[in-house]
Amino acid sequence: MTTLAFDEDGVDVVYEGTEFRLEKGLIEDAIEKSYPDVTDHEVLQMVEKDPALGGEPRRIGDILR
């Protein structure tokens, strides 16, 4: 299971027992959207090859409110 923890500057990720950080700028460059408009599903797809996407995607801007 992959865990994503969002904050104003990026995302802390735990993937297969490995912890790392995706910085805001890296995410914006990869997704080609401003950070608040990126969804949790898009970030998950950056981390996992074929993630099980459940539920509705949520914008980071909405998660941080």
Backbone bond lengths (Angstrom), bond angles and torsions (degrees), N, CA, C in turn:
res aa  C-N    CA-C-N  psi(-1)  N-CA   C-N-CA  omega(-1)  CA-C   N-CA-C  phi
1 M - - - 1.453 - - 1.535 109.48 -
2 T 1.295 115.73 138.46 1.464 122.05 178.83 1.529 108.77 -100.80
3 T 1.332 115.60 135.40 1.453 121.06 178.19 1.526 108.82 -114.40
4 L 1.330 116.36 132.84 1.454 122.57 178.01 1.523 108.73 -119.27
5 A 1.339 116.69 129.69 1.470 121.43 176.21 1.526 107.37 -124.30
6 F 1.328 116.22 112.90 1.455 122.81 -174.24 1.527 111.85 -91.83
7 D 1.337 116.30 142.69 1.456 121.77 168.59 1.523 108.00 -143.38
8 E 1.304 117.51 -177.49 1.470 122.08 -175.05 1.531 114.04 -61.82
9 D 1.337 116.82 -24.05 1.466 120.66 -173.22 1.517 114.88 -108.24
10 G 1.328 117.98 -2.80 1.452 119.78 -179.09 1.518 111.93 156.49
11 V 1.338 114.44 -160.19 1.462 120.87 -174.41 1.525 109.45 -131.53
12 D 1.325 115.88 128.96 1.457 121.14 170.34 1.525 106.55 -87.88
13 V 1.336 115.78 129.49 1.456 121.65 -174.84 1.529 109.49 -121.39
14 V 1.327 115.83 139.39 1.463 121.56 167.26 1.532 105.22 -121.01
15 Y 1.333 115.48 114.98 1.463 122.06 -177.32 1.523 108.53 -129.18
16 E 1.322 116.02 118.34 1.465 122.36 -179.37 1.529 111.36 49.79
17 G 1.328 116.15 43.27 1.456 121.22 176.77 1.518 115.28 82.42
18 T 1.322 117.87 -3.14 1.466 122.20 179.55 1.521 109.23 -102.77
19 E 1.337 115.84 129.14 1.461 121.09 178.32 1.523 109.81 -100.44
20 F 1.326 116.04 134.83 1.463 120.95 175.19 1.512 109.56 -155.63
21 R 1.310 115.65 172.28 1.466 121.69 -176.50 1.518 109.77 -121.53
22 L 1.327 115.83 136.67 1.461 122.68 170.96 1.526 106.34 -106.73
23 E 1.306 116.26 115.38 1.463 120.75 -178.95 1.532 110.45 -75.21
24 K 1.297 114.86 151.75 1.471 123.44 -179.67 1.532 111.96 -49.66
25 G 1.330 117.91 -48.51 1.465 121.73 -178.01 1.520 112.87 -62.73
26 L 1.321 116.91 -38.98 1.466 121.36 178.13 1.524 110.32 -63.76
27 I 1.323 115.87 -43.81 1.468 120.73 179.59 1.525 110.51 -63.47
28 E 1.331 116.70 -45.68 1.472 120.39 179.44 1.525 111.09 -61.24
29 D 1.329 117.81 -41.77 1.464 121.12 179.12 1.521 111.26 -65.50
30 A 1.318 117.12 -42.06 1.462 121.18 -177.05 1.523 112.47 -70.47
31 I 1.327 116.88 -40.78 1.465 121.49 -175.99 1.530 111.81 -90.94
32 E 1.325 116.45 -20.84 1.469 122.87 -178.96 1.527 111.79 63.18
33 K 1.336 115.28 42.79 1.464 123.45 174.54 1.518 106.64 -141.50
34 S 1.328 115.70 161.84 1.456 118.21 173.22 1.528 108.24 -71.38
35 Y 1.311 115.86 147.94 1.467 122.52 -173.78 1.529 113.57 -50.17
36 P 1.338 120.08 -46.88 1.474 119.01 -178.83 1.534 113.69 -63.69
37 D 1.342 117.60 -21.98 1.466 121.28 -178.06 1.523 113.69 -90.84
38 V 1.323 117.66 -9.75 1.461 121.99 177.20 1.526 108.18 -72.34
39 T 1.337 117.58 144.54 1.468 120.25 179.18 1.530 110.78 -99.99
40 D 1.328 113.92 160.68 1.460 119.49 176.14 1.527 111.02 -60.75
41 H 1.330 117.90 -34.09 1.465 120.94 178.02 1.532 110.98 -64.77
42 E 1.322 117.43 -39.73 1.463 120.57 179.55 1.532 110.80 -64.72
43 V 1.327 116.84 -40.41 1.470 120.11 177.61 1.522 109.69 -65.29
44 L 1.318 117.36 -43.37 1.459 121.14 179.02 1.525 110.96 -60.10
45 Q 1.321 116.87 -37.90 1.466 120.65 178.28 1.526 111.90 -68.84
46 M 1.323 118.05 -23.78 1.465 120.71 174.26 1.525 110.22 -69.80
47 V 1.325 116.57 -32.35 1.459 122.27 -173.72 1.532 111.87 -88.17
48 E 1.319 116.49 -47.05 1.464 121.60 -175.55 1.523 110.85 -106.76
49 K 1.329 115.61 146.74 1.463 120.49 -180.00 1.531 111.56 -67.98
50 D 1.315 117.44 -52.29 1.470 122.47 179.60 1.519 109.59 -130.79
51 P 1.345 117.37 75.63 1.468 118.62 -176.34 1.523 112.44 -71.82
52 A 1.320 115.31 150.93 1.466 121.03 172.23 1.525 106.37 -83.42
53 L 1.317 115.87 104.40 1.464 121.14 -177.23 1.518 108.97 -92.23
54 G 1.313 116.19 111.65 1.454 120.63 179.65 1.517 110.88 -112.86
55 G 1.291 116.26 147.43 1.460 120.55 178.21 1.513 112.39 74.05
56 E 1.297 114.82 -176.63 1.463 121.85 -179.82 1.522 109.98 -81.10
57 P 1.334 118.06 141.81 1.468 119.45 174.49 1.524 110.22 -64.81
58 R 1.331 116.04 144.24 1.464 121.21 179.33 1.519 109.46 -118.74
59 R 1.319 116.42 132.86 1.468 121.53 176.30 1.518 109.82 -68.60
60 I 1.329 116.90 141.79 1.463 120.98 177.48 1.526 109.74 -58.46
61 G 1.328 117.65 -39.46 1.459 121.02 178.27 1.518 112.61 -56.73
62 D 1.339 117.07 -36.05 1.458 120.77 177.81 1.531 111.52 -77.05
63 I 1.316 117.20 -35.37 1.468 121.09 179.36 1.527 109.89 -64.13
64 L 1.328 117.71 -38.11 1.459 121.97 -175.31 1.522 113.93 -79.28
65 R 1.300 118.51 -8.25 1.480 121.01 -179.73 1.493 111.70 -71.99
